[in-house]
Amino acid sequence: MSEAVTSDATAAAAREPDVASLHHLCRVLAEAAEAVGEAAAHASELALGGPAGGGARLPAPARRALLRALTHAGGLGWAWRGRGLLARAGWLVGVFTSRESLAVSLAVTGLKARIRAAAVSHPELLDHGAAAKVLRAIEADRQTEAAGHFRRLMTERGAEYALAVLAPSFTDLLAWNALTDENPFNDRAGWQIATGRPLTSEPLLGVAAPVWSRLDRGPGRAEPHRPDAALRERVDTSGTITGYVRNIGLIGTGGLLLVQPVTGPDGVRRYVVQLAGMAPGKPNHDSPQDLIGAIDAVGAAETPYTRAVTKALRQTVPSGAELALVGHSQGGITAMNLAGSRDFTAVYTVTHVVAIGSPIDHKRPADPATRVFSLVNEHDIVPSLEGRSAVSPYGLPAGFTEFTWTDDTHAFPLCHAAERYAHNLRHDVPDVAARVDKELAAYRGRPAAARFFTLHDR
């Protein structure tokens, strides 16, 4: 429904900064922060007699000038960097005493600009008093106050509402916290988010991706599953993206995989693989769809889930066949991991990946011809957990198409559910559904009997 714009509203809009200019500023600040960080590392080595200085001792006046530049707020701030023991010790002192460097200040300023840009695009961020207080405290560098306002927001409206309403800025908030808190382990993740790079660790505690991979080492296994008549009758055979998302909601998160063969308009048999997301609750060591598997999948290329799906497909899909991989949440990440595997794509041709509510933006398909579609409700925090939000200043790679929207469901995890995404596609963004359906036209035709598999971690 269209809405009339009053002169007061027009004046208010005119006072709002331009989102594109804010995004440009974010990128410039991130580049400046990296350049200043490199200068600080070079200066640290010179001051400490490292390789940059050839191991030679500097004259006392030059050393004093460098030390002042590396420790004074009027210079590089508390800016010790480098691999040497003394440089690392100086950096840790700065972390534990909250002494910020100029490089971090620039990166944080860039993140604040991104948060401001999100608030322009999403005025609902400022509609609720507590949420507005969180963002204003962040803008003023009052971290403790911001944390208190966030706790009050969760108390007043519940964690579900708090996470959903802040979702457009959630990743940037995590990065800001990582760069300014007293935890030295999550700094790398904060920098990676601020500069638009793939995450190699999670930003809350800083646990590195290899640690999650060591915890998620199952070989993966797949067994044919014979569903009851009621489940088989409820499978959507319309060949539409809305139908596929409904099917993912139908099979649930208990380890079922659904493969639908279809003979297209050209007479070629193709296969639509539908992958569900993470099961709620504590880790399940019999299922690849658990919390550890989901975290591992963000940073890893091969997981028990990808291995189990590969084994299932080898039982039912002939080599050389064309596949469309449709996945929700962890299923979407797994779809991209499969599409990015040269071993997998040597056996099958992945023509399309459709990821629904999935953090996939830093992954790449092995075949440049693979078309990738990402469907995102902007109040769903999950798609941003690999470091790039739907309102990021950094663009998508070639071959990626991202469709984003908002609805009135500002509650997480409801807005993340497959059933909610299916509702969005049918009722809120039918134009998005139509565009994806057009891309998948080769997969609409005469469906054969759906095939089910139960996936296991071990």
N, C-alpha and C positions, 0 to 999 in steps of 0.2 A: 504494500500500500504506500503510495507516495505521500510525502508530508510537506506542507507549505513551510517556507523559510521566512521568518519574520526579519525585520530590519535589525532587531537586537541580535538575533542569531547570526545574521550575516556579519555584523560588526564583530561578534565574538570569534567567528570563523576567521575573519581577517587578521585577528591578533594571534591566531595559532601559527606556530612555525610550519614551514613546508616540510613534509615528511622526506621528500627526495633530498632536500638540502641537509636535513639532519643525518640521513644515511650517508651522504657524501662526507659530512664532517666525521662521522664514526669511522669510516675507512681511512680518512686522512690521519686522525688521531691514533688509530691502531698502527699505521705505518710509522708515524712519528715515535710512538712508544717503542716499537721494535728497534728503530734506529738509535734512540737514546739508550736502550738497553745494551745494544752492541757497543756503543761508545763507553758505557760504564764498564763492560767486561774488559775492553781494551785498556781503559784507565786503571782498572784493578790490577791487571797483569803488570803494567808499567810500575805502579806504586809498590807492588810486592816483588818485583824483579823476576817476573815470569817470562815465558817465551816471547811475548810481544815486545819486551824490552831487551831481548837478547841475553837475558840473565845478568846484565850489567846494573850496577847501582847508580841511581840517579843522583845528581847534585842535591844537596839538602834543600835549597829553596824550591827546586822543581818538585821534590817529593812532598814537601809541605803543601804546595799548591794543589797537587793531585789529591792528597789526603783531605784537604779542605773541600775540594770539589766533590769527593766521594762521600762526605759525611755531613755536609752543610745544606740546610734547606734552601739557601740561595744558589746552590750549585746543582748537583745531580741528586740531592737528597741523600738518604742512607742507601747507597747504590752499589755495595759490594757484590761482585759477580765473578764467576769463573769456577774452575774445577779444583783449584788448589785448596789445601786444608784451611789456610787463613782466610781466603775469600769465602769459602763455604761457611766458616765460623762467623765471619762478619755478616753474611746474609742471614744466617739463623738468628743472630742477635737482633737484627732488624725485624724479622718476623715475630719473634717472641715479645718484643717491646713495642710492636705496632709502629715502627718508624718507617715511613713510606718513602720510596724512591720517586724521582721525577718520572721514570718510565712507567711505574705503576700508576702514578697520578694521571698521566696521559691516557693510559688504558682504561682506567676507571671513568675518566671524563667521557671517553668514547662510549662506554657502556651506559652511562647516564643519558647520553644523547639518544641511544637506542631505546632506552626505557621511555624517554620523553616522546620519541616518535611513535612508540606503541600506544601511548596514552592519547596521542592525537588521532590515530586510526581507531582506537577503542576507547571512546569516552566513558564507557562503563567502568574502566579502571578507576576513574575518579568520582564515579557516582556514589560509591559507598564510602562513608567517612573514614572507616578504619583502613580500607585499601588505599585511599588517598593519603592518609597519614604515613603509611608504609613507604609509598613512593616519595613523598616530600622529605621524610627523614633520610632516605637514601640519597636524594639529591643534595642534602645538606651534610652528608658524610657522618650522620649520627647512627652508627651501626647498631648499638645497643638499643636505642630508641626504636629503630625500625623493627628489630626482632621482637620488642615488646608489643608494638602495634600489630605485628603479624600474629602473635599469640592471642591477642585480644580479638582479632578478626576471626580466628579459628574458634574461639570460645563463643563469640556472639552468633556466628553463622555456620559453624562447623568446618572441619578440615576440607570436606568436599567442595564447599562453596569457595573457601579461601584459595585452594589450589586452582580451581577453574577460573575464578575471576582474575587471578594474577597470571594465568597461563601464557598470554601473549608476551609477558616479560619474564617468565619463570627462569628460563635459561640464563638470561642476562643478570638476573638477581643472584643466581647461583655463582656466576663468574665473578660478579662484584664481591660477593662474600668470600670466595676463594682467594681473591687477590688482597683482601684487607683483613682477613681473620688471622689467628695465631697458629694456624695449622700449616706447616711447611710442605706437607705432602700433596695438597690440592692446588698449589700455585700453578703447576704446569697446565692443569685443566683450565684454570681461569684464563691463562694466556691464550690457550688454544681457542677457547670460545671467543675471546675478545678479538682475535685476529682471523677468525673464520677458518680454522684448521681442524682436521679430524681429531677427535678425542682419543688419547691413549690411556686415559684413566678417568674415573668418574669424579665429578667436581665437588662432591660433598665431603668425603673423607680422603679422596685421592688414591683409592685402591687401583693399582695398575691393571690394564687389560690382561696381561699374562697370568696374573693371579686368578682371575675369574676363569680363564681357560684351563688352568690346572685343576680347578674345582669341577669343571664341566667336561669330563674326559670320556664319557660313555661312547661305545662304538656305534650305537644306534641300531635299531632292529625294527622290522615291519612285518606284520602278520595280516593276511586277508581277514576282513571282518564281514560277517553276515548280519546285516541289520534286520531288525524286525520290520514287518510289513508297514507299520505306521510310520516309521522313519523314512522308509523308501518312498512312500506315497507323498510325503511332505517335501521331498526334494524339488526345488524350483528348476524347471527345464526350459525356462523362457529364453535363456542365453543372453540375459541382460546383466549389467553390473549390479543392479539392485538385487536381482535374483541370486547372483553369486554371493553377495554380502549376506543376504538372508540365509543362504545355505551354510555359510560359516557360523552364523549365530545358531543355526539348527544343530550342527555337529558338536558345538560346544568346545570346551577346552580340556576335555578328558583324554586327548590323545588320538582322536579320529582324524583321518585324512580322507578327503573326497576327491575323486578323479572322475570327470565327466567327458567321455568320448563324444564327439559330434562330427557328423559329415557335413561340411560346409557347402555353400552354394556352388563351388567349383568341383564338388565330388571328392575332395580330399578329406581324409579323417584326421582331425586334430584333437587336442586334449586340453581341457581346462582343469588345472590343479588348484584346489582351494584349501588354504592353510590357515588354521585357527591360531589364536594368540595364546598368551600365557594363562595357565590355570591360577586362580587366586589361592592364597594360603601359603603354608610353609613349603619349602622345596620338596619335590617328589622325585626320589631317585629312580623311580621306574618310568618316569615320563620325561621326554626332552623339553616339554612345555612348562617349565617351572621358572622361578625367579632367577636362579643362577644361570639357567640357560638363556633367559631373555637378556640379562646384563651381558653375558658372554657374547651373544649374537651381535650386539651393537659394535663391538670392537673386533670380533673375530670374523674370519671368512668361512671357516668350517666348524661345525658344531654337531653334537649328537642329533639335533633336529634335521640338519641338512643331510647327514649320513642316513638317517632313517627314511627320509623322503626319497632319497636316491634309490635305496634298496626297494622301496615300495614300487617306484616307477619302473624299475628294471623287471618287475614281475608282471607288468601289465601294459607298458607302453613300448612299442618297437623302436629300435634305434633309428635315428634320423627324423623322428616325428617332430612336428611343430607343437610347441606348448605355449599356453598363456598361463602365467603364474599369478594367482590372485590371493593376497594374504592380508590378514588383519593383525595389527599390532606386532607381536613376535613373529606371526606368520608372514607379514610383509617384509620384515628384516630377513627372514629365512629365504623368502622368494628372491630378494636381491642378492643374498649370499650364493644361492644356486646360480642365478644369472651371471654372477661374477666369477664363477668357477670355470676355468678352462677345461678341466676334466669333464664336468657336467655338460658344458656346451659343445664338447667334442662328440657327445653321444646324442644330444637333443638340440633342436633349434628353438631357442627361447625368443619368440617374436615380441611378446609383451609382458611387462610386469605391472600389476596394479596393486599398490600398497595403500592400505586404508588405516589411518591413524598410526603410522609407523615411522620411526626415526631412521630414514634411509639416505638422507641428502648427501652424505659423504661417501656413499658406496657407488661403485661403477659396474656396469655390465661388461662382460668379456667381449661381447660382440657389439660394436658401435651401432649396428642396425636395430638392436633391441630398443623398443620404445618403453619408457618408464613413466607411469602416472602415479602421482602421490595425492591422495584425497585427505584433506585435513580440516577438522573443526578447530578453529583457532582457540577455543577454550579447552581443548584437550591437551594436557601437558606432555603426553607420551611422545608425539612426533618430534618434540624438540629435545629429547633426552640425549641425542648425539651431538648437541651443541649448536644446531641451527634452528631457529624458530621460523614460523610462517611469516613473521614480519621482519626477518633478518635483512640487514643491508647488503648481504652477500647473495649474489644470484645463483641460479641453478646451472648445472652443466648442460651441454648440448644433448638433446635426446630426452631430457626430463621435462615433464609438464606437471605443474603443481596447481591443484584446484583447492582453494580455501574458502571457508564461509564461517558464519557464526549463526547460532540459533538461540532460543531463549532458555536453553538448558544449561545454566551456569552451575552445574554440579558435576564433580568428578567423583567416581568413575562413570557415571551414567552417560556423560557426553562422549565417552570413549568406547562404549559398548558397540558391538557389531550391529545389534538390532537398531541402535540409535542412528548409526551411519546409514543403514538401509532406509530408515524413516527420512533422514535428511535428503537422500538421493531421490526418493519418490516425491516428497512433499515440499521441501525447502529449496533444493537446487536441481530440479529436473533437467535444466539445461546442461549441467555437468554430466548427469547420467547419460543424456543423449549424445554428448560429445565422446564419452568413453565407449558407449555402445557402437558408435560409428567406427571407432578405431578397431573394435573387436568384431566387425561384421563378418570376417572369415570364419568366426567361431559360432555363428548362428546358422542352424540348419536342422538336420535330422539327428536328435540325440540318441545315443545308445544307452544301455543300462548303466547307471552310475556304479562306480566301484569304490569300496571302502577299505581302509586299512587301519589297524591299530598300531600306533607308533610307540616304541619303547626306547628308553635311554640305553639299556644294556641288553 
